[in-house]
Amino acid sequence: MQKIGFDAQKYIQMQYEHIVERINEGHGERLYLEFGGKLVHDKHAMRVLPGFDENAKIKLLQKLSDQAEVIICVFAGDIATNKTRQDFGITYDLEVMRLIDTFRKYGLSINSVVVTRYEENPAVDMFINKLERRNIKTYKHKYTKGYPTDVDVIVSEEGYGANPYIETTKPLCVVTGPGGGSGKLATCLSQLYHENRRGCKARYAKFETFPVWNIPLKHPINVAYEAATADLKDVNMIDSFHLEAYGVQAVNYNRDLEVFPVVKRIIEKIEGGECEYKSPTDMGVNMVGYGICDDEACREAAKQEIIRRTLIALCDYKKGKVDETSAERVRLLMEEVGAHIDDRKVVPAAREYAEKKRESDEQFENIVAVSIELPDGVIVTGRNSEIMAAAAAAILNAVKHLAKMADEVHLIAPHVLEGIQDLKRDILQQEKTSLNVEEILNALTVSASTNPSAELAVEKLKELRGCKAHCTAILNDKDEQLLGDLGIDITCDPEYSTNNLYFK
């Protein structure tokens, strides 16, 4: 059982109080609060800060629901290229829609969706049409003329003035997006310009969970952030502006530090006076560092996350999703914190089991193994066969262990498995007839109506949430998604199980 290292309730209360304080400082001015990272289902924070509530941020916003409205930004290029949110396996356009549904569930008012750096594109225009026909206001913000060097042009009718003004009504405007580079900052600054032109005062602040500004630069939690954003080339640094202004070390990252002088000049140009912020850290409202209650537990969790990110990066390189530089950078970060891939216990367990089965079953080619670490610390394994995929076998073995059943117990009758295989081969005419995770779960659920053992096994599936797992080959998208839906944190070796390019 993982040790708790983070006090979620303390964090939510401190964060709430700090945001309210920032709102009240404005004396009635509207506050545009840029939310970096994941506003809901922040699984990265949950993994590196054991005890963190993945929905902590939206829960604290729920406490401000009467004062807040949400603007969602999405970069047009991410829609055009079908960029995917890795932890859910869905594209950014679908993630925007999921966010809207989630915010509504928490009682938060959706103001609009802003498509940033808009250029005409069939996929982007279809996305806008979908939203507008569901009565979601959408705005198109094109590339800002003069950005980032010519502040006089940026803060003019040619620059921010060319963007449509987003009509807002509440004192707190939360500006978020499906991921990094969504154009949240540009949207906030554009709104400051338009508010000022209308004679309304508005302020800007930023809520970015990582890097954590008040822990050491090379703390594994901060290194884990670099590993998570390797494709964005983010690098943590000491905030030199904060150090110079206050004589205090604070951690920030390269993009914020690089853009701060420009942001400061833009705000001063808009407001016609000195900017209230002396550093990018000043702009933040992040209390997450104060929620750490067991530093050692968080260090260990962060190291595990860096190992996880290394395996994901190596697989993404194999799939052609990232370049070699990004994958190599994550590997070097893992070495920097003194971690090794084998420190993720399920990795050597899966590899050793696969090797053992290769030696004992020379007739079966391309053996793949999956290992799952259960809440009691026991690691169970499963391998692929002519009947089912390795991940499906491992799940059945896991629920048998949790239910204290013997390996010989049949959870699914053999004739049921054969019937599904016959359907796949003879009627659907599929090349691969071994059953995947979804098919096994469906068969297990149906079996539960007549088999008490299967019924108990279905109940035990809930206990797999939060478990770590590893596969000795890259999983197909369906199995990876289903394991994620079960709450299993799965990683893979960067190898395909066969040489086939389509029939895997």
C-alpha positions as CSV (number, residue, x, y, z in Angstrom):
1,M,0.0,0.0,0.0
2,Q,1.5,3.4,-1.0
3,K,2.3,5.8,1.8
4,I,0.3,9.0,1.9
5,G,2.6,12.0,1.3
6,F,0.1,14.8,0.6
7,D,-2.7,16.4,2.6
8,A,-5.5,17.1,0.0
9,Q,-7.9,18.9,2.4
10,K,-5.3,21.3,3.7
11,Y,-4.3,22.1,0.1
12,I,-7.8,22.7,-1.1
13,Q,-8.5,25.1,1.8
14,M,-5.2,27.0,1.4
15,Q,-5.7,27.2,-2.3
16,Y,-9.3,28.5,-2.0
17,E,-8.3,31.1,0.5
18,H,-5.4,32.3,-1.7
19,I,-7.6,32.6,-4.8
20,V,-10.2,34.5,-2.8
21,E,-7.5,36.8,-1.5
22,R,-6.3,37.5,-5.0
23,I,-9.8,38.3,-6.1
24,N,-10.4,40.6,-3.2
25,E,-7.1,42.5,-3.8
26,G,-8.7,43.7,-7.1
27,H,-11.5,45.6,-5.3
28,G,-14.1,44.6,-7.8
29,E,-11.8,44.2,-10.8
30,R,-12.3,41.1,-12.9
31,L,-9.6,38.4,-12.4
32,Y,-8.5,36.3,-15.3
33,L,-7.0,33.1,-13.8
34,E,-5.0,31.0,-16.2
35,F,-5.2,27.3,-15.1
36,G,-2.2,25.3,-16.3
37,G,-2.1,21.6,-16.2
38,K,-5.2,19.4,-15.8
39,L,-8.1,21.1,-14.1
40,V,-9.9,17.8,-13.8
41,H,-8.5,14.2,-13.5
42,D,-5.0,15.4,-12.8
43,K,-3.5,12.0,-12.7
44,H,0.1,13.2,-12.9
45,A,-0.4,15.2,-9.6
46,M,-2.1,12.2,-8.1
47,R,0.9,9.9,-8.9
48,V,3.7,12.3,-7.7
49,L,1.8,13.5,-4.6
50,P,0.3,10.4,-3.1
51,G,-2.9,11.5,-1.4
52,F,-3.6,14.3,-3.9
53,D,-7.2,14.4,-5.1
54,E,-7.1,14.3,-8.9
55,N,-10.2,16.6,-8.9
56,A,-8.9,18.9,-6.2
57,K,-8.7,21.9,-8.5
58,I,-12.3,21.7,-9.8
59,K,-13.6,21.0,-6.2
60,L,-12.0,24.3,-5.0
61,L,-13.5,26.1,-8.0
62,Q,-16.9,24.5,-7.2
63,K,-16.6,26.5,-3.9
64,L,-16.3,29.6,-6.1
65,S,-19.0,28.7,-8.6
66,D,-21.2,31.7,-7.8
67,Q,-18.3,34.0,-8.7
68,A,-16.7,32.0,-11.6
69,E,-17.1,31.2,-15.3
70,V,-14.9,29.1,-17.5
71,I,-13.3,29.9,-20.8
72,I,-11.7,26.9,-22.6
73,C,-8.9,27.5,-25.1
74,V,-7.7,25.0,-27.7
75,F,-5.0,25.5,-30.3
76,A,-6.3,25.0,-33.8
77,G,-3.2,23.1,-34.8
78,D,-3.8,20.5,-32.1
79,I,-7.3,19.8,-33.6
80,A,-5.9,19.7,-37.1
81,T,-3.2,17.2,-36.1
82,N,-5.5,15.1,-33.9
83,K,-3.3,15.6,-30.9
84,T,-4.1,13.1,-28.1
85,R,-4.4,13.4,-24.4
86,Q,-2.1,10.5,-23.3
87,D,-3.8,9.5,-20.1
88,F,-7.3,9.2,-21.7
89,G,-6.3,8.4,-25.2
90,I,-8.7,10.9,-26.7
91,T,-8.0,13.8,-29.1
92,Y,-8.0,17.4,-27.9
93,D,-11.3,18.3,-29.6
94,L,-13.0,15.5,-27.7
95,E,-11.2,16.5,-24.5
96,V,-12.7,20.0,-24.8
97,M,-16.2,18.4,-25.0
98,R,-15.4,16.1,-22.1
99,L,-14.2,19.2,-20.1
100,I,-17.5,21.0,-20.8
101,D,-19.5,18.1,-19.5
102,T,-17.3,17.7,-16.4
103,F,-17.5,21.4,-15.5
104,R,-21.3,21.4,-15.9
105,K,-21.4,18.4,-13.6
106,Y,-19.7,20.4,-10.9
107,G,-22.0,23.3,-11.4
108,L,-19.5,25.6,-13.1
109,S,-20.7,28.0,-15.8
110,I,-19.2,27.6,-19.2
111,N,-18.6,30.9,-20.9
112,S,-17.2,29.8,-24.2
113,V,-14.5,28.0,-26.2
114,V,-11.7,29.9,-27.9
115,V,-9.9,28.4,-30.9
116,T,-6.5,30.0,-30.7
117,R,-4.1,30.8,-33.6
118,Y,-7.0,30.0,-35.9
119,E,-6.4,29.1,-39.5
120,E,-9.0,27.7,-41.9
121,N,-9.0,23.9,-41.7
122,P,-11.9,21.4,-42.4
123,A,-11.3,19.6,-39.0
124,V,-11.2,22.9,-37.1
125,D,-14.2,24.3,-38.8
126,M,-16.2,21.1,-38.2
127,F,-15.2,21.3,-34.5
128,I,-16.5,24.9,-34.2
129,N,-19.7,23.9,-36.0
130,K,-20.3,21.0,-33.6
131,L,-20.0,23.4,-30.6
132,E,-22.1,26.2,-32.0
133,R,-24.9,23.8,-33.0
134,R,-25.0,22.6,-29.4
135,N,-25.3,26.3,-28.2
136,I,-21.7,26.6,-27.0
137,K,-20.3,30.1,-27.8
138,T,-17.1,29.9,-29.8
139,Y,-14.5,32.6,-30.7
140,K,-11.7,32.5,-33.2
141,H,-8.4,34.2,-32.1
142,K,-5.9,34.4,-34.9
143,Y,-2.1,34.7,-34.5
144,T,-1.4,38.0,-32.7
145,K,0.4,40.4,-35.0
146,G,3.8,41.6,-33.6
147,Y,4.0,38.9,-31.0
148,P,6.3,38.5,-29.1
149,T,8.7,41.4,-29.7
150,D,6.6,44.4,-30.9
151,V,4.6,45.4,-27.9
152,D,3.3,48.5,-29.6
153,V,1.7,46.4,-32.3
154,I,0.5,43.7,-29.9
155,V,-1.3,46.2,-27.7
156,S,-3.2,47.9,-30.6
157,E,-6.2,47.4,-32.8
158,E,-3.9,45.4,-35.2
159,G,-2.8,43.0,-32.4
160,Y,-5.2,42.1,-29.5
161,G,-7.7,44.5,-31.0
162,A,-8.2,42.1,-33.9
163,N,-9.5,39.4,-31.6
164,P,-13.2,39.4,-30.7
165,Y,-13.9,40.4,-27.1
166,I,-15.2,37.5,-25.0
167,E,-18.3,38.7,-23.2
168,T,-17.9,38.0,-19.5
169,T,-20.1,38.7,-16.5
170,K,-18.5,37.2,-13.3
171,P,-15.6,38.5,-11.2
172,L,-13.5,35.3,-11.8
173,C,-12.8,34.0,-15.3
174,V,-11.0,30.7,-15.3
175,V,-9.1,30.2,-18.5
176,T,-8.1,26.6,-19.1
177,G,-7.4,24.1,-21.9
178,P,-6.9,20.5,-22.8
179,G,-3.1,20.8,-22.5
180,G,0.1,22.9,-22.8
181,G,0.3,25.4,-25.7
182,S,-3.5,25.9,-25.9
183,G,-3.2,29.8,-25.9
184,K,-4.5,30.4,-22.4
185,L,-2.0,33.3,-21.7
186,A,-2.7,35.0,-25.0
187,T,-6.4,34.8,-24.4
188,C,-6.0,36.3,-20.9
189,L,-3.9,39.2,-22.2
190,S,-6.3,39.8,-25.1
191,Q,-9.1,40.1,-22.6
192,L,-7.2,42.6,-20.4
193,Y,-6.7,44.8,-23.5
194,H,-10.4,44.7,-24.4
195,E,-11.6,45.2,-20.8
196,N,-9.3,48.2,-20.5
197,R,-10.7,49.7,-23.8
198,R,-14.1,49.4,-22.3
199,G,-13.1,51.2,-19.2
200,C,-13.1,48.1,-17.0
201,K,-10.2,47.2,-14.9
202,A,-9.0,43.5,-15.0
203,R,-6.1,41.6,-13.6
204,Y,-4.2,38.4,-14.5
205,A,-3.0,35.6,-12.3
206,K,-1.8,32.0,-13.0
207,F,-2.5,28.7,-11.3
208,E,0.2,26.3,-12.4
209,T,0.7,23.2,-10.1
210,F,4.1,22.3,-11.5
211,P,6.9,22.9,-11.1
212,V,6.4,23.5,-7.4
213,W,7.9,26.9,-6.7
214,N,8.8,26.4,-3.0
215,I,10.7,23.1,-3.1
216,P,14.2,22.5,-4.4
217,L,14.9,22.8,-8.2
218,K,16.1,19.2,-8.4
219,H,13.5,17.7,-6.2
220,P,12.1,14.6,-7.9
221,I,8.6,16.1,-8.0
222,N,10.0,19.0,-10.1
223,V,12.1,16.6,-12.2
224,A,9.0,14.5,-12.9
225,Y,7.3,17.7,-14.3
226,E,10.2,18.0,-16.8
227,A,9.8,14.3,-17.7
228,A,6.1,14.8,-18.3
229,T,6.7,17.8,-20.6
230,A,9.8,16.6,-22.5
231,D,8.0,16.9,-25.8
232,L,7.4,20.6,-25.0
233,K,11.1,21.0,-24.1
234,D,10.2,22.5,-20.7
235,V,13.2,23.0,-18.3
236,N,12.9,24.0,-14.7
237,M,15.0,27.0,-13.6
238,I,15.5,29.3,-10.6
239,D,13.3,32.4,-11.1
240,S,16.0,35.0,-11.5
241,F,13.4,37.8,-11.4
242,H,12.1,36.6,-8.0
243,L,15.6,36.2,-6.6
244,E,16.6,39.7,-7.7
245,A,13.4,41.3,-6.3
246,Y,13.2,39.5,-3.0
247,G,16.4,37.6,-2.4
248,V,14.4,34.3,-2.3
249,Q,14.9,31.3,-4.5
250,A,11.8,30.1,-6.3
251,V,11.4,27.5,-9.0
252,N,9.8,28.2,-12.4
253,Y,10.2,27.0,-15.9
254,N,11.8,28.3,-19.0
255,R,8.7,29.3,-21.0
256,D,7.4,31.4,-18.1
257,L,10.8,33.0,-17.5
258,E,11.3,33.7,-21.2
259,V,7.9,35.3,-21.7
260,F,7.8,37.3,-18.4
261,P,9.5,40.5,-19.6
262,V,7.2,40.6,-22.6
263,V,4.1,39.9,-20.4
264,K,5.2,42.6,-18.0
265,R,5.6,45.1,-20.8
266,I,2.3,44.2,-22.3
267,I,0.4,44.6,-19.0
268,E,2.1,47.9,-18.4
269,K,1.2,49.1,-21.9
270,I,-2.4,48.0,-21.5
271,E,-2.7,49.6,-18.0
272,G,-0.5,52.6,-18.6
273,G,1.4,52.1,-15.4
274,E,3.8,49.8,-13.5
275,C,3.0,46.1,-13.5
276,E,2.0,44.7,-10.0
277,Y,4.2,41.7,-10.5
278,K,8.0,41.6,-10.2
279,S,8.4,38.0,-11.2
280,P,6.6,35.1,-12.9
281,T,6.3,33.5,-9.5
282,D,4.5,36.5,-8.2
283,M,1.8,35.8,-10.8
284,G,1.1,32.4,-9.4
285,V,-1.4,31.3,-6.8
286,N,0.0,27.9,-6.2
287,M,-0.1,26.4,-2.6
288,V,0.6,22.8,-3.6
289,G,4.0,22.8,-1.9
290,Y,2.4,23.4,1.5
291,G,0.3,20.3,1.2
292,I,3.3,17.9,1.2
293,C,3.2,16.1,4.6
294,D,5.7,13.3,3.9
295,D,8.5,14.5,1.7
296,E,10.2,11.0,1.4
297,A,6.9,9.4,0.2
298,C,6.5,12.1,-2.4
299,R,10.1,11.7,-3.6
300,E,9.7,8.0,-4.1
301,A,6.4,8.5,-5.9
302,A,8.0,11.1,-8.2
303,K,10.8,8.7,-9.0
304,Q,8.3,6.1,-9.9
305,E,6.6,8.6,-12.2
306,I,9.8,9.4,-13.9
307,I,10.4,5.7,-14.6
308,R,6.9,5.5,-15.9
309,R,7.4,8.5,-18.2
310,T,10.6,7.0,-19.5
311,L,8.9,3.8,-20.6
312,I,6.1,5.9,-22.2
313,A,8.6,8.1,-24.0
314,L,10.5,5.0,-25.4
315,C,7.2,3.5,-26.6
316,D,6.1,6.8,-28.1
317,Y,9.4,7.0,-30.0
318,K,8.9,3.5,-31.3
319,K,5.4,4.5,-32.5
320,G,6.8,7.6,-34.2
321,K,5.0,10.0,-31.9
322,V,8.1,11.8,-30.5
323,D,11.6,12.4,-31.7
324,E,14.7,10.7,-30.3
325,T,15.8,13.8,-28.4
326,S,12.6,13.8,-26.3
327,A,12.9,10.1,-25.4
328,E,16.5,10.4,-24.6
329,R,15.9,13.5,-22.4
330,V,13.4,11.6,-20.2
331,R,15.8,8.7,-19.8
332,L,18.6,11.1,-18.7
333,L,16.2,12.7,-16.1
334,M,15.6,9.2,-14.7
335,E,19.3,8.7,-14.3
336,E,19.6,12.2,-12.8
337,V,17.4,11.2,-9.8
338,G,19.2,7.8,-9.4
339,A,16.3,5.7,-10.6
340,H,16.4,2.6,-12.9
341,I,13.6,1.0,-15.0
342,D,13.9,-2.1,-12.9
343,D,12.9,0.0,-9.8
344,R,9.4,-0.3,-11.1
345,K,8.7,-3.7,-9.6
346,V,6.3,-4.9,-12.3
347,V,8.9,-4.5,-15.0
348,P,11.4,-7.2,-14.0
349,A,8.5,-9.4,-12.9
350,A,6.9,-9.3,-16.4
351,R,10.2,-9.8,-18.2
352,E,11.3,-12.7,-16.0
353,Y,7.9,-14.4,-16.4
354,A,8.0,-14.0,-20.2
355,E,11.6,-15.4,-20.4
356,K,10.6,-18.4,-18.2
357,K,7.6,-19.2,-20.5
358,R,9.8,-18.9,-23.6
359,E,12.1,-21.5,-22.2
360,S,9.2,-23.9,-21.3
361,D,7.0,-23.4,-24.4
362,E,9.1,-23.3,-27.5
363,Q,6.1,-24.1,-29.7
364,F,4.4,-20.8,-29.0
365,E,6.0,-17.9,-30.7
366,N,6.1,-14.3,-29.6
367,I,5.3,-14.8,-25.9
368,V,4.1,-11.6,-24.2
369,A,3.7,-11.3,-20.4
370,V,1.8,-8.8,-18.2
371,S,2.4,-8.4,-14.5
372,I,0.1,-6.5,-12.1
373,E,1.1,-5.4,-8.6
374,L,-1.9,-5.7,-6.3
375,P,-2.7,-3.6,-3.2
376,D,-1.3,-6.2,-0.9
377,G,2.1,-6.1,-2.7
378,V,1.7,-9.4,-4.5
379,I,2.6,-9.4,-8.2
380,V,0.5,-11.6,-10.4
381,T,1.3,-12.4,-14.0
382,G,-0.4,-13.5,-17.2
383,R,0.8,-14.5,-20.7
384,N,-0.8,-14.5,-24.1
385,S,-2.1,-17.7,-25.6
386,E,-4.3,-18.9,-28.5
387,I,-7.3,-18.1,-26.2
388,M,-6.6,-14.7,-24.8
389,A,-4.2,-11.7,-24.8
390,A,-1.7,-11.4,-22.0
391,A,-3.4,-8.4,-20.4
392,A,-6.7,-10.3,-20.2
393,A,-5.0,-13.3,-18.6
394,A,-3.3,-11.2,-16.0
395,I,-6.6,-9.5,-15.1
396,L,-8.3,-12.9,-14.5
397,N,-5.4,-14.1,-12.5
398,A,-5.4,-10.8,-10.4
399,V,-9.1,-11.1,-9.5
400,K,-8.7,-14.8,-8.7
401,H,-6.0,-13.8,-6.2
402,L,-8.0,-11.0,-4.7
403,A,-11.0,-13.4,-4.3
404,K,-8.7,-16.1,-2.8
405,M,-9.6,-18.6,-5.6
406,A,-7.4,-21.4,-6.8
407,D,-5.9,-21.0,-10.3
408,E,-7.8,-24.0,-11.5
409,V,-11.2,-22.3,-11.0
410,H,-12.9,-21.5,-14.3
411,L,-14.4,-18.0,-14.2
412,I,-15.6,-18.3,-17.8
413,A,-16.7,-21.6,-19.2
414,P,-14.4,-23.0,-22.0
415,H,-17.4,-23.3,-24.4
416,V,-18.1,-19.5,-24.0
417,L,-14.5,-18.6,-24.9
418,E,-14.6,-21.0,-27.9
419,G,-18.0,-19.5,-29.0
420,I,-16.5,-16.0,-29.1
421,Q,-13.5,-17.2,-31.0
422,D,-15.7,-18.9,-33.5
423,L,-17.6,-15.7,-34.0
424,K,-14.4,-13.7,-34.6
425,R,-13.0,-16.3,-37.0
426,D,-16.0,-17.6,-38.9
427,I,-18.4,-14.7,-39.0
428,L,-16.4,-11.5,-38.5
429,Q,-13.5,-13.1,-40.4
430,Q,-10.9,-11.5,-38.2
431,E,-7.2,-12.5,-38.5
432,K,-6.6,-12.6,-34.7
433,T,-9.0,-14.7,-32.6
434,S,-7.4,-14.5,-29.2
435,L,-9.7,-12.5,-26.9
436,N,-8.8,-9.0,-25.8
437,V,-9.4,-7.3,-22.5
438,E,-12.9,-6.0,-23.5
439,E,-14.1,-9.4,-24.7
440,I,-12.9,-11.2,-21.6
441,L,-14.5,-8.6,-19.3
442,N,-17.8,-8.9,-21.2
443,A,-17.6,-12.7,-21.0
444,L,-16.8,-12.5,-17.3
445,T,-19.8,-10.2,-16.7
446,V,-22.2,-12.4,-18.5
447,S,-20.8,-15.5,-16.7
448,A,-21.5,-13.7,-13.4
449,S,-25.3,-14.3,-13.8
450,T,-24.9,-18.1,-13.4
451,N,-21.4,-18.5,-11.9
452,P,-20.9,-17.3,-8.3
453,S,-17.1,-17.3,-8.7
454,A,-17.4,-15.0,-11.7
455,E,-19.8,-12.8,-9.8
456,L,-17.2,-12.4,-7.0
457,A,-14.5,-11.8,-9.6
458,V,-16.4,-8.9,-11.2
459,E,-16.7,-7.3,-7.7
460,K,-13.0,-7.6,-7.3
461,L,-12.3,-5.7,-10.5
462,K,-12.8,-2.5,-8.4
463,E,-9.7,-3.3,-6.3
464,L,-7.5,-3.0,-9.4
465,R,-7.9,0.8,-9.5
466,G,-4.5,2.3,-8.7
467,C,-2.5,-0.9,-9.3
468,K,0.7,-0.7,-11.4
469,A,1.2,-3.1,-14.4
470,H,3.7,-3.8,-17.1
471,C,3.6,-5.5,-20.4
472,T,6.7,-6.9,-22.3
473,A,5.3,-5.6,-25.6
474,I,3.4,-2.5,-26.8
475,L,-0.3,-3.0,-26.1
476,N,-2.9,-2.4,-28.8
477,D,-4.9,0.7,-28.3
478,K,-8.1,-1.1,-27.1
479,D,-6.4,-3.0,-24.4
480,E,-4.4,0.0,-23.2
481,Q,-7.6,2.1,-23.0
482,L,-9.5,-0.6,-21.1
483,L,-6.8,-1.0,-18.6
484,G,-6.8,2.7,-18.1
485,D,-10.6,2.7,-17.6
486,L,-10.0,0.0,-14.9
487,G,-7.7,2.5,-13.2
488,I,-4.6,0.3,-13.9
489,D,-1.3,2.3,-14.4
490,I,0.1,0.3,-17.3
491,T,3.5,0.7,-19.0
492,C,5.1,-1.4,-21.8
493,D,8.5,-2.3,-23.2
494,P,9.2,-0.5,-26.4
495,E,8.8,-3.6,-28.6
496,Y,6.0,-4.9,-30.8
497,S,4.8,-8.5,-30.2
498,T,5.0,-9.2,-34.0
499,N,6.5,-7.8,-37.2
500,N,3.1,-7.2,-38.6
501,L,2.2,-3.6,-39.3
502,Y,-1.6,-3.9,-39.2
503,F,-2.6,-7.3,-37.9
504,K,-0.9,-7.1,-34.5
